[in-house]
Amino acid sequence: MFIFNEAAATGGGWTMILMIVVMVAVFYFLIMRPEKKKKKEEEKLRSSLKTGDKITTIGGIVGTIVELKTENIVIETSQDRVRMELAKWSVMTNNTAQEKAQKARAEAQAAAKARAEEKKKEKEEKKKEKKL
């Protein structure tokens, strides 16, 4: 208490308040905001689940969704058609969506590579034309 009174008397009260505001802002942007963003992404993942998706749960169980309920999902985990009912919040990844994203990424990279090769051939042709 004595330190605060002394700081206020010397005009340092504003710097103390400013430091607290800066610390709260840093706390918000480094801890709270990324956590909210992560929760939003998880909620989006869980709300986009559909029958036929291959998923992995938090516990490491891999299976295919066969039925969706409001708070639960039913998955088949093996060729023996073993079915398990799990809570939606236990879904960690949607493997089907990840596979589609990887496939799209690979196609985009292949297309970019093909365009680069075409440009390279065009440049070589222009060089040959200049030599002639």
C-alpha positions in Angstrom: 0.0 0.0 0.0 2.9 2.4 0.9 4.4 1.8 -2.6 1.2 2.8 -4.4 0.9 6.0 -2.3 4.5 6.9 -2.9 4.1 6.2 -6.7 0.9 8.3 -6.8 2.6 11.2 -5.0 5.5 11.3 -7.4 3.3 11.1 -10.5 4.0 7.4 -11.2 0.4 6.4 -10.7 -0.3 6.6 -14.4 2.6 4.4 -15.3 1.4 1.8 -12.9 -2.1 1.8 -14.5 -0.6 1.7 -17.9 1.5 -1.3 -17.1 -1.6 -3.2 -15.7 -3.5 -2.4 -18.9 -0.6 -3.6 -21.1 -0.3 -6.8 -19.1 -4.1 -7.5 -19.5 -3.8 -6.8 -23.2 -0.9 -9.2 -23.6 -2.7 -11.8 -21.5 -5.8 -11.5 -23.8 -3.9 -11.7 -27.1 -1.5 -14.5 -26.1 -3.8 -16.7 -24.1 -7.5 -16.1 -24.3 -7.9 -15.2 -28.0 -6.0 -18.3 -29.4 -8.0 -20.5 -27.0 -11.3 -19.0 -28.3 -10.2 -19.5 -31.9 -9.3 -23.1 -31.2 -12.7 -23.8 -29.5 -14.5 -22.3 -32.5 -12.6 -24.6 -34.9 -13.3 -27.6 -32.8 -17.0 -26.7 -32.7 -17.1 -26.2 -36.5 -15.4 -29.6 -36.9 -18.0 -31.3 -34.7 -21.0 -29.6 -36.3 -19.8 -30.6 -39.8 -19.7 -34.3 -39.1 -21.9 -36.5 -41.3 -22.6 -40.1 -41.8 -19.7 -41.9 -43.6 -16.9 -39.7 -42.3 -13.8 -41.4 -40.9 -12.9 -39.9 -37.5 -10.4 -40.3 -34.8 -11.4 -39.7 -31.2 -9.4 -38.1 -28.4 -8.8 -41.6 -27.0 -7.3 -42.7 -30.3 -10.3 -44.8 -31.5 -10.6 -44.7 -35.3 -13.9 -45.5 -37.0 -16.6 -44.5 -39.5 -19.7 -42.6 -38.5 -22.9 -44.7 -39.1 -25.4 -42.6 -37.1 -25.6 -39.0 -35.8 -27.6 -38.0 -32.8 -27.9 -34.6 -31.1 -25.1 -35.1 -28.6 -23.7 -38.5 -29.6 -22.4 -40.4 -32.6 -22.4 -44.1 -33.4 -19.2 -45.4 -35.2 -18.1 -48.7 -36.6 -14.6 -49.4 -35.6 -13.6 -52.5 -37.6 -14.4 -55.0 -40.3 -16.4 -57.0 -37.7 -18.9 -54.1 -37.6 -18.3 -53.3 -34.0 -20.4 -50.3 -33.1 -19.7 -47.8 -30.4 -21.7 -44.8 -29.2 -19.5 -41.8 -28.3 -20.1 -38.2 -27.3 -19.5 -35.7 -30.1 -17.0 -33.7 -28.0 -14.7 -36.8 -28.1 -14.0 -36.4 -31.8 -10.6 -35.0 -32.4 -10.1 -35.2 -36.2 -12.2 -35.8 -39.2 -9.9 -38.0 -41.4 -12.2 -37.8 -44.4 -12.0 -34.0 -44.5 -8.3 -34.1 -44.0 -7.9 -36.5 -46.9 -9.9 -34.3 -49.1 -7.9 -31.3 -48.1 -4.6 -33.1 -48.8 -5.9 -34.3 -52.2 -6.9 -30.7 -53.1 -3.5 -29.4 -52.0 -1.7 -32.0 -54.0 -3.8 -31.2 -57.1 -3.1 -27.5 -56.7 0.6 -28.2 -56.4 0.6 -30.4 -59.5 -1.2 -27.7 -61.4 1.3 -25.0 -60.3 4.2 -27.2 -61.2 2.7 -27.8 -64.7 2.2 -24.0 -65.2 5.8 -23.5 -64.2 7.1 -26.0 -66.7 5.0 -24.5 -69.4 6.5 -21.0 -68.7 9.9 -22.5 -68.7 9.3 -24.1 -72.1 8.0 -20.8 -73.5 11.1 -19.0 -72.3 13.3 -21.6 -73.9 11.4 -21.3 -77.2 11.8 -17.5 -77.1 15.5 -17.9 -76.6 15.8 -20.2 -79.6 13.8 -17.8 -81.7 16.1 -14.9 -80.8 19.2 -17.0 -81.7 17.8 -17.6 -85.1 
